[in-house]
Structure formats: structure tokens, C-alpha cells
Amino acid sequence: MKATIVTPKNHPHFRTTNNKYYAFHQRVQLHKHFTDAIPWLGIVSVLTISHASSTLQTIGGLHSANFFVASYQEYKANLVRKNVVLIEVNINN
């Protein structure tokens, strides 16, 4: 399974490789299943990500971490702003 994290392109805690963005100073851990609907994902991270869109559900493990998740269909439907990118994360359960 894969989940999608929506985050600003210019955030300093992310770098790009082969046109994909990855967190490089701490791994993002996800649990629960990702569905086509807006999912609930548990995230443990110290990254501070600025908000993307109020139409998405805010989730986070620490109070300093604000992540927004969306399915690929929601992204293509322009429910997120143009200054964000999609980060695919594998979910093992």
C-alpha cells in the first residue's frame, strides 16, 4: 500500500531525487490503511510542515507536525494548492 503526503515544495526538510521528494532527517512512520477517501494516518515526525488546504484532514503525531493527506484523485481534482507536492510512502500493514 502507498499513502500520499502533501507538503510544500520549498520546505527545507525535504529534498528532491528523480522528481520525487523525500524526508531526509527523520523517517515518517504511518499506520492504518490508506483508502480512496480522506484517510486517517498516524504520523510520527518532528518535521514542521505549513498548511496545504483546509479541505484536507489535518493529522499529526507531535504538536509541531502538521501534515495533510489526500488521495491521488483528490490531488488531481485540485483540492490542494499548486505549491505542494505528493510524497508516496509505503505502508507495510
N, C-alpha and C positions, 0 to 999 in steps of 0.2 A: 504494500500500500504506500501511497505517497500523499503527503499533505502539502499545502501551499502556504507559505508565509509571505505577506505583502509588506514591503518595507521601502523606505526612501532610497533612491539610487545613490544619493550622495552621503549616506551615513558613514562615518569614519570607521565603524567597526565591521564593515563589510568590504570585501574586495571582489573583483570580478576575474573569472578564469573561463575562457572559452564561452564568453557571453552569458555565463551563469554567475550568480552571486552566492558567496559562502561566508558564514561567520567563521572567523579565524582565531579568535582568542578564547572562545568557550563554545562547546557543543550545545546545540539546542536539543533538548530532550522532549519528546512528545509521547502522549499516551491517549487512549481512546481511539475509536475508529473514525476515519475521515469519510464523510458521505458527501453526496452532491449538494445537500442542504448546508447551511452555515453550520460548521461543526463546533463542538466544544473540545478544545485541545489543551491539555495541561502543559505549560511551558516552564522550564526551569532555566533561567538565564539572568545574567547581570547586565545584558545589553539594554540600553535605553533607546527606544525607537519612537520617533514622533508619530502622531496620529495620521491615519490614512483617510478613512472615510467613516462618517457616523452611521452609515448603513450596515457596517460590519460589526460583528460581535467582538468586544474587547476581552482579551484573555491575558493572563499573566501569572507567573509563579511568584515573583517578587514585586514589591510595590514600585520599584524603579523600572520595571519592564512592562512596556505596553506593546502588545502585538495584535495584529489584525489578520484574520484568516478569511479566505474566500475560496470557493471552488474556481476552477478554470472557466466554467461557464459564466460565473458572476463577474470575473475579471473581463471577459470578452464582452459582457453586457455593459461595460463602462460604469460599474458601480464603485470602482476605485479611481482615484485621481491618476493623472498621467505621469506624475513624478514618482511612481512606485514601480517596483519590480517584483516578480514572482520568484520565490525560492522554494524549490522542491526538496522535501525532506522525507526520507524513508521512514516508515513506521513498521516496526517488526512484529507487532502483535495485531 
